[in-house]
Amino acid sequence: MLEARQEMRRRTEGCIRAWVSRSIDGQPMFLLQAIYVDEESWHRSAKRVSDELDPRDGGIESLLGGPPLVGIFSLDAKNIDLETP
């Protein structure tokens, strides 16, 4: 379910990278991250996930053990190495 959302984000115009990581200690904790060209791209991606995936699977709220920690940060593109795997 989380991977499907990240894949949809990756395929949305303006998304540079998106990934999901699981906790390495076996805890049911996930880190979902994505980098977008601009805030409008982020809004477009979030709307697409909400409109297309949430109605099909009910959304990710059932996976959450508490409120999600959400943050939006600005970064300088020169600080992103998109060449190194």
The first five atom37 places (N, CA, C, CB, O) and aatype in JSON, in Angstrom:
{
  "aatype": [12, 10, 6, 0, 1, 5, 6, 12, 1, 1, 1, 16, 6, 7, 4, 9, 1, 0, 17, 19, 15, 1, 15, 9, 3, 7, 5, 14, 12, 13, 10, 10, 5, 0, 9, 18, 19, 3, 6, 6, 15, 17, 8, 1, 15, 0, 11, 1, 19, 15, 3, 6, 10, 3, 14, 1, 3, 7, 7, 9, 6, 15, 10, 10, 7, 7, 14, 14, 10, 19, 7, 9, 13, 15, 10, 3, 0, 11, 2, 9, 3, 10, 6, 16, 14],
  "atom_mask": [
    [1, 1, 1, 1, 1],
    [1, 1, 1, 1, 1],
    [1, 1, 1, 1, 1],
    [1, 1, 1, 1, 1],
    [1, 1, 1, 1, 1],
    [1, 1, 1, 1, 1],
    [1, 1, 1, 1, 1],
    [1, 1, 1, 1, 1],
    [1, 1, 1, 1, 1],
    [1, 1, 1, 1, 1],
    [1, 1, 1, 1, 1],
    [1, 1, 1, 1, 1],
    [1, 1, 1, 1, 1],
    [1, 1, 1, 0, 1],
    [1, 1, 1, 1, 1],
    [1, 1, 1, 1, 1],
    [1, 1, 1, 1, 1],
    [1, 1, 1, 1, 1],
    [1, 1, 1, 1, 1],
    [1, 1, 1, 1, 1],
    [1, 1, 1, 1, 1],
    [1, 1, 1, 1, 1],
    [1, 1, 1, 1, 1],
    [1, 1, 1, 1, 1],
    [1, 1, 1, 1, 1],
    [1, 1, 1, 0, 1],
    [1, 1, 1, 1, 1],
    [1, 1, 1, 1, 1],
    [1, 1, 1, 1, 1],
    [1, 1, 1, 1, 1],
    [1, 1, 1, 1, 1],
    [1, 1, 1, 1, 1],
    [1, 1, 1, 1, 1],
    [1, 1, 1, 1, 1],
    [1, 1, 1, 1, 1],
    [1, 1, 1, 1, 1],
    [1, 1, 1, 1, 1],
    [1, 1, 1, 1, 1],
    [1, 1, 1, 1, 1],
    [1, 1, 1, 1, 1],
    [1, 1, 1, 1, 1],
    [1, 1, 1, 1, 1],
    [1, 1, 1, 1, 1],
    [1, 1, 1, 1, 1],
    [1, 1, 1, 1, 1],
    [1, 1, 1, 1, 1],
    [1, 1, 1, 1, 1],
    [1, 1, 1, 1, 1],
    [1, 1, 1, 1, 1],
    [1, 1, 1, 1, 1],
    [1, 1, 1, 1, 1],
    [1, 1, 1, 1, 1],
    [1, 1, 1, 1, 1],
    [1, 1, 1, 1, 1],
    [1, 1, 1, 1, 1],
    [1, 1, 1, 1, 1],
    [1, 1, 1, 1, 1],
    [1, 1, 1, 0, 1],
    [1, 1, 1, 0, 1],
    [1, 1, 1, 1, 1],
    [1, 1, 1, 1, 1],
    [1, 1, 1, 1, 1],
    [1, 1, 1, 1, 1],
    [1, 1, 1, 1, 1],
    [1, 1, 1, 0, 1],
    [1, 1, 1, 0, 1],
    [1, 1, 1, 1, 1],
    [1, 1, 1, 1, 1],
    [1, 1, 1, 1, 1],
    [1, 1, 1, 1, 1],
    [1, 1, 1, 0, 1],
    [1, 1, 1, 1, 1],
    [1, 1, 1, 1, 1],
    [1, 1, 1, 1, 1],
    [1, 1, 1, 1, 1],
    [1, 1, 1, 1, 1],
    [1, 1, 1, 1, 1],
    [1, 1, 1, 1, 1],
    [1, 1, 1, 1, 1],
    [1, 1, 1, 1, 1],
    [1, 1, 1, 1, 1],
    [1, 1, 1, 1, 1],
    [1, 1, 1, 1, 1],
    [1, 1, 1, 1, 1],
    [1, 1, 1, 1, 1]
  ],
  "atom_positions": [
    [[0.82, -1.18, 0.0], [0.0, 0.0, 0.0], [0.88, 1.26, 0.0], [-0.94, -0.01, 1.21], [0.65, 2.19, -0.78]],
    [[1.87, 1.29, 0.88], [2.77, 2.45, 0.92], [3.63, 2.53, -0.33], [3.66, 2.39, 2.16], [3.87, 3.61, -0.86]],
    [[4.08, 1.38, -0.79], [4.9, 1.36, -2.01], [4.11, 1.85, -3.21], [5.41, -0.06, -2.27], [4.67, 2.54, -4.07]],
    [[2.82, 1.51, -3.28], [1.98, 1.98, -4.39], [1.87, 3.5, -4.39], [0.57, 1.35, -4.31], [1.88, 4.13, -5.44]],
    [[1.76, 4.08, -3.2], [1.69, 5.54, -3.11], [3.0, 6.19, -3.54], [1.33, 5.96, -1.68], [2.99, 7.2, -4.24]],
    [[4.1, 5.61, -3.12], [5.39, 6.18, -3.52], [5.6, 6.04, -5.02], [6.53, 5.51, -2.77], [6.15, 6.94, -5.66]],
    [[5.18, 4.93, -5.58], [5.32, 4.74, -7.03], [4.47, 5.75, -7.79], [4.93, 3.3, -7.43], [4.92, 6.31, -8.79]],
    [[3.25, 6.0, -7.32], [2.4, 7.0, -7.97], [3.05, 8.37, -7.86], [0.99, 7.01, -7.34], [3.01, 9.15, -8.81]],
    [[3.63, 8.68, -6.71], [4.31, 9.96, -6.56], [5.47, 10.06, -7.56], [4.83, 10.13, -5.12], [5.64, 11.1, -8.21]],
    [[6.26, 8.99, -7.69], [7.39, 8.99, -8.63], [6.93, 9.3, -10.05], [8.1, 7.63, -8.6], [7.65, 9.94, -10.82]],
    [[5.75, 8.84, -10.39], [5.25, 9.0, -11.76], [4.47, 10.28, -11.98], [4.39, 7.83, -12.12], [3.95, 10.51, -13.07]],
    [[4.39, 11.12, -10.96], [3.69, 12.38, -11.09], [4.69, 13.46, -11.5], [2.99, 12.76, -9.76], [5.78, 13.55, -10.94]],
    [[4.32, 14.25, -12.47], [5.19, 15.32, -12.95], [5.62, 16.22, -11.8], [4.49, 16.16, -14.04], [4.8, 16.63, -10.98]],
    [[6.9, 16.51, -11.74], [7.44, 17.37, -10.71], [8.05, 16.63, -9.54], [0.0, 0.0, 0.0], [8.67, 17.25, -8.67]],
    [[7.89, 15.3, -9.5], [8.51, 14.51, -8.44], [9.91, 14.1, -8.91], [7.65, 13.26, -8.07], [10.06, 13.45, -9.94]],
    [[10.91, 14.47, -8.14], [12.29, 14.14, -8.49], [12.64, 12.74, -8.01], [13.26, 15.17, -7.9], [13.2, 11.94, -8.76]],
    [[12.31, 12.43, -6.75], [12.55, 11.12, -6.15], [11.5, 10.87, -5.07], [13.99, 11.02, -5.56], [11.0, 11.81, -4.46]],
    [[11.17, 9.59, -4.84], [10.26, 9.22, -3.75], [10.63, 7.83, -3.28], [8.76, 9.28, -4.2], [10.96, 6.97, -4.09]],
    [[10.57, 7.61, -1.97], [10.91, 6.3, -1.44], [10.21, 6.06, -0.11], [12.44, 6.16, -1.27], [9.77, 7.0, 0.56]],
    [[10.13, 4.79, 0.26], [9.57, 4.38, 1.55], [10.59, 3.47, 2.21], [8.17, 3.66, 1.38], [11.18, 2.61, 1.55]],
    [[10.81, 3.65, 3.51], [11.75, 2.82, 4.25], [11.05, 2.27, 5.49], [13.02, 3.63, 4.65], [10.24, 2.95, 6.11]],
    [[11.39, 1.04, 5.83], [10.84, 0.41, 7.02], [11.89, 0.47, 8.13], [10.41, -1.07, 6.74], [13.09, 0.53, 7.87]],
    [[11.41, 0.46, 9.36], [12.31, 0.45, 10.51], [13.15, -0.82, 10.49], [11.5, 0.55, 11.84], [12.63, -1.9, 10.21]],
    [[14.44, -0.71, 10.79], [15.31, -1.88, 10.75], [15.23, -2.72, 12.02], [16.75, -1.45, 10.53], [15.76, -3.83, 12.07]],
    [[14.55, -2.2, 13.06], [14.45, -2.96, 14.31], [13.15, -3.73, 14.44], [14.61, -2.04, 15.47], [12.81, -4.19, 15.53]],
    [[12.41, -3.86, 13.35], [11.19, -4.65, 13.36], [9.95, -3.91, 13.85], [0.0, 0.0, 0.0], [8.86, -4.48, 13.87]],
    [[10.1, -2.67, 14.23], [8.95, -1.89, 14.68], [8.08, -1.52, 13.48], [9.42, -0.6, 15.43], [8.59, -1.36, 12.37]],
    [[6.78, -1.4, 13.68], [5.88, -1.03, 12.58], [5.96, 0.47, 12.29], [4.43, -1.43, 12.91], [4.97, 1.19, 12.42]],
    [[7.14, 0.92, 11.89], [7.37, 2.33, 11.64], [7.91, 2.49, 10.22], [8.35, 2.94, 12.68], [8.76, 1.72, 9.77]],
    [[7.4, 3.51, 9.53], [7.78, 3.74, 8.14], [8.19, 5.19, 7.96], [6.64, 3.38, 7.18], [7.69, 6.09, 8.63]],
    [[9.11, 5.39, 7.05], [9.51, 6.73, 6.66], [9.17, 6.88, 5.17], [11.05, 6.99, 6.93], [9.69, 6.14, 4.33]],
    [[8.31, 7.83, 4.88], [7.92, 8.1, 3.5], [8.51, 9.45, 3.13], [6.36, 8.09, 3.31], [8.25, 10.45, 3.8]],
    [[9.3, 9.48, 2.07], [9.91, 10.74, 1.66], [9.8, 10.92, 0.16], [11.38, 10.8, 2.1], [9.76, 9.95, -0.6]],
    [[9.75, 12.17, -0.24], [9.73, 12.51, -1.66], [10.34, 13.89, -1.83], [8.28, 12.46, -2.23], [10.27, 14.73, -0.93]],
    [[10.94, 14.11, -2.98], [11.51, 15.41, -3.32], [10.78, 15.9, -4.58], [13.08, 15.32, -3.56], [10.68, 15.19, -5.58]],
    [[10.28, 17.11, -4.5], [9.53, 17.7, -5.6], [10.22, 18.96, -6.11], [8.11, 18.02, -5.17], [10.98, 19.6, -5.4]],
    [[9.93, 19.29, -7.34], [10.46, 20.5, -7.97], [9.98, 21.74, -7.23], [10.05, 20.57, -9.46], [10.74, 22.68, -7.01]],
    [[8.7, 21.74, -6.83], [8.12, 22.88, -6.14], [6.89, 22.43, -5.35], [7.74, 24.0, -7.15], [6.46, 21.28, -5.43]],
    [[6.34, 23.35, -4.59], [5.2, 23.03, -3.73], [3.97, 22.64, -4.54], [4.87, 24.22, -2.83], [3.2, 21.77, -4.11]],
    [[3.77, 23.24, -5.69], [2.63, 22.9, -6.54], [2.72, 21.44, -6.99], [2.58, 23.83, -7.77], [1.7, 20.75, -7.07]],
    [[3.92, 20.96, -7.29], [4.1, 19.56, -7.68], [3.7, 18.64, -6.53], [5.55, 19.29, -8.1], [3.08, 17.6, -6.75]],
    [[4.06, 19.02, -5.31], [3.68, 18.24, -4.13], [2.16, 18.2, -3.99], [4.32, 18.84, -2.85], [1.59, 17.13, -3.73]],
    [[1.49, 19.34, -4.15], [0.03, 19.37, -4.06], [-0.6, 18.49, -5.14], [-0.49, 20.81, -4.19], [-1.55, 17.75, -4.87]],
    [[-0.08, 18.58, -6.34], [-0.62, 17.78, -7.44], [-0.48, 16.29, -7.15], [0.1, 18.13, -8.77], [-1.4, 15.51, -7.4]],
    [[0.66, 15.89, -6.63], [0.91, 14.49, -6.3], [0.0, 14.01, -5.17], [2.38, 14.3, -5.91], [-0.59, 12.94, -5.27]],
    [[-0.12, 14.81, -4.11], [-0.99, 14.44, -2.99], [-2.44, 14.3, -3.44], [-0.88, 15.48, -1.87], [-3.14, 13.4, -2.99]],
    [[-2.89, 15.19, -4.31], [-4.27, 15.12, -4.82], [-4.47, 13.87, -5.65], [-4.61, 16.38, -5.65], [-5.52, 13.22, -5.57]],
    [[-3.5, 13.55, -6.45], [-3.6, 12.35, -7.28], [-3.71, 11.09, -6.42], [-2.38, 12.24, -8.22], [-4.55, 10.23, -6.68]],
    [[-2.88, 10.98, -5.39], [-2.94, 9.83, -4.47], [-4.31, 9.79, -3.8], [-1.81, 9.89, -3.4], [-4.94, 8.74, -3.73]],
    [[-4.76, 10.94, -3.31], [-6.05, 11.03, -2.62], [-7.22, 10.67, -3.54], [-6.25, 12.43, -2.07], [-8.14, 9.96, -3.13]],
    [[-7.18, 11.15, -4.77], [-8.28, 10.9, -5.71], [-8.28, 9.49, -6.29], [-8.2, 11.89, -6.84], [-9.35, 8.92, -6.51]],
    [[-7.09, 8.92, -6.53], [-7.02, 7.64, -7.23], [-6.81, 6.42, -6.34], [-5.92, 7.7, -8.22], [-7.39, 5.37, -6.6]],
    [[-6.0, 6.55, -5.3], [-5.69, 5.37, -4.47], [-6.57, 5.25, -3.23], [-4.25, 5.41, -4.06], [-7.04, 4.16, -2.91]],
    [[-6.8, 6.36, -2.53], [-7.57, 6.3, -1.29], [-8.96, 5.69, -1.47], [-7.7, 7.69, -0.71], [-9.38, 4.88, -0.64]],
    [[-9.7, 6.04, -2.54], [-11.02, 5.42, -2.71], [-10.95, 3.9, -2.93], [-11.73, 6.07, -3.89], [-11.88, 3.18, -2.56]],
    [[-9.86, 3.42, -3.51], [-9.71, 1.98, -3.78], [-9.35, 1.17, -2.54], [-8.64, 1.75, -4.83], [-9.88, 0.08, -2.33]],
    [[-8.45, 1.73, -1.71], [-7.96, 0.92, -0.58], [-8.27, 1.52, 0.79], [-6.48, 0.73, -0.71], [-7.87, 0.96, 1.81]],
    [[-8.96, 2.64, 0.84], [-9.35, 3.22, 2.11], [-8.31, 4.14, 2.73], [0.0, 0.0, 0.0], [-8.55, 4.69, 3.81]],
    [[-7.18, 4.32, 2.08], [-6.14, 5.2, 2.61], [-5.25, 4.51, 3.62], [0.0, 0.0, 0.0], [-5.5, 3.37, 4.0]],
    [[-4.22, 5.21, 4.06], [-3.23, 4.6, 4.95], [-3.53, 4.82, 6.44], [-1.86, 5.14, 4.63], [-2.78, 4.36, 7.29]],
    [[-4.61, 5.52, 6.76], [-4.9, 5.82, 8.16], [-5.0, 4.55, 9.01], [-6.19, 6.6, 8.26], [-4.63, 4.57, 10.18]],
    [[-5.47, 3.46, 8.43], [-5.6, 2.21, 9.2], [-4.23, 1.63, 9.57], [-6.4, 1.18, 8.4], [-4.14, 0.81, 10.48]],
    [[-3.17, 2.04, 8.87], [-1.82, 1.56, 9.16], [-1.14, 2.36, 10.26], [-0.98, 1.6, 7.91], [-0.11, 1.94, 10.8]],
    [[-1.69, 3.5, 10.59], [-1.04, 4.41, 11.52], [-1.38, 4.05, 12.97], [-1.44, 5.85, 11.23], [-2.54, 3.82, 13.31]],
    [[-0.35, 4.02, 13.81], [-0.55, 3.77, 15.22], [-0.79, 5.06, 15.98], [0.0, 0.0, 0.0], [-1.1, 5.02, 17.17]],
    [[-0.67, 6.16, 15.35], [-0.85, 7.48, 15.94], [-0.81, 8.5, 14.83], [0.0, 0.0, 0.0], [-0.74, 8.14, 13.66]],
    [[-0.85, 9.75, 15.18], [-0.82, 10.77, 14.13], [0.52, 10.77, 13.41], [-1.11, 12.16, 14.72], [1.57, 10.61, 14.05]],
    [[0.51, 10.96, 12.09], [1.78, 10.99, 11.35], [2.55, 12.28, 11.65], [1.52, 10.86, 9.84], [1.97, 13.33, 11.92]],
    [[3.84, 12.16, 11.58], [4.71, 13.32, 11.7], [4.98, 13.79, 10.27], [6.06, 12.99, 12.49], [5.59, 13.07, 9.48]],
    [[4.54, 14.98, 9.96], [4.63, 15.49, 8.59], [5.47, 16.76, 8.59], [3.22, 15.77, 8.0], [5.31, 17.61, 9.46]],
    [[6.35, 16.87, 7.62], [7.15, 18.07, 7.5], [7.44, 18.37, 6.04], [0.0, 0.0, 0.0], [7.61, 17.46, 5.23]],
    [[7.5, 19.63, 5.72], [7.86, 20.08, 4.38], [9.08, 20.97, 4.53], [6.66, 20.85, 3.67], [9.09, 21.91, 5.33]],
    [[10.12, 20.65, 3.76], [11.38, 21.36, 3.87], [11.79, 21.89, 2.5], [12.47, 20.46, 4.46], [11.46, 21.3, 1.47]],
    [[12.51, 22.98, 2.51], [13.06, 23.55, 1.28], [14.54, 23.19, 1.24], [12.84, 25.1, 1.21], [15.22, 23.23, 2.27]],
    [[15.04, 22.86, 0.06], [16.46, 22.57, -0.06], [16.99, 23.12, -1.37], [16.73, 21.07, 0.04], [16.25, 23.34, -2.32]],
    [[18.29, 23.32, -1.39], [18.96, 23.83, -2.57], [19.31, 22.65, -3.48], [20.23, 24.65, -2.19], [19.93, 21.69, -3.02]],
    [[18.93, 22.71, -4.72], [19.16, 21.6, -5.66], [20.63, 21.22, -5.78], [18.63, 21.97, -7.03], [20.94, 20.07, -6.09]],
    [[21.54, 22.14, -5.53], [22.97, 21.8, -5.64], [23.4, 20.86, -4.52], [23.82, 23.07, -5.6], [24.48, 20.27, -4.6]],
    [[22.59, 20.7, -3.49], [22.9, 19.8, -2.38], [22.35, 18.38, -2.58], [22.37, 20.37, -1.09], [22.47, 17.55, -1.69]],
    [[21.75, 18.11, -3.73], [21.18, 16.8, -4.02], [22.06, 16.11, -5.06], [19.71, 16.91, -4.52], [22.25, 16.63, -6.15]],
    [[22.58, 14.96, -4.72], [23.38, 14.16, -5.65], [22.45, 13.12, -6.28], [24.61, 13.46, -4.93], [22.14, 12.1, -5.67]],
    [[22.0, 13.39, -7.49], [21.08, 12.47, -8.17], [21.82, 11.44, -9.03], [20.11, 13.26, -9.04], [21.18, 10.59, -9.64]],
    [[23.11, 11.52, -9.06], [23.91, 10.59, -9.87], [24.36, 9.37, -9.1], [25.11, 11.29, -10.41], [24.4, 8.27, -9.66]],
    [[24.7, 9.53, -7.83], [25.19, 8.42, -7.03], [24.02, 7.56, -6.55], [26.0, 8.94, -5.82], [23.08, 8.08, -5.96]],
    [[24.07, 6.25, -6.81], [22.95, 5.39, -6.38], [22.84, 5.31, -4.87], [23.1, 3.99, -6.95], [21.96, 4.63, -4.35]]
  ]
}
